């Protein structure tokens, strides 16, 4: 059986915010701040679009 080795990278708070901002713009055509506000207000509760999921995964990095 072949084993693989994973390597974890760390990113800074600035890099995390940039990552979220770029994804929000690319996938949803909105700013990082707009996405966070919309997410926090529940606008995406039942939204199953791939773009929403892609950006939401980055929230822990982009809120820093």
QUIBEL-V303892 format. One record per backbone hydrogen bond with DSSP energy under -0.5 kcal/mol. CO is the residue of the C=O (numbers start at 1). NH is the residue of the N-H. Records with the same first field share a line. If there is no record, write none. Layout:
BEGIN
CO = NH + NH
END
This chain:
BEGIN
4 = 6
12 = 16
13 = 17
14 = 18
15 = 19
16 = 20
17 = 21
18 = 22
19 = 23
20 = 24
21 = 25
22 = 26
23 = 27
24 = 28 + 30
25 = 29
31 = 35
32 = 36
33 = 37
34 = 38
35 = 39
36 = 40
37 = 41
38 = 43
39 = 42
42 = 45
44 = 47
46 = 48
49 = 53
50 = 54
51 = 55
52 = 56
53 = 57
55 = 58
56 = 59
58 = 61 + 62
59 = 63
END
